[in-house]
């Protein structure tokens, strides 16, 4: 099995795990959030954080915030991808939580 170019583990970068949580809302829905502090910004980002936040319903990722290297900050809502304006980790988590609440209504 080959690793895709966009899936890379940076073994020479000292990342500090700041936050990791998985929250179950019902039998078929959960959210997971992971946030790291990096020594330097990723390519495409102006801040030193790496994150992935996802809402999964019935085994399908329906909402995802991430900032993979080269793409910068963005979010996926269903099949649509759009830019996301990163302010700080607290705002990121609040924005994600608000989207999760709306999608679970």
Order of alpha helices (4+ residues) and beta strands (2+ residues): beta-beta-beta-beta-beta-beta-alpha
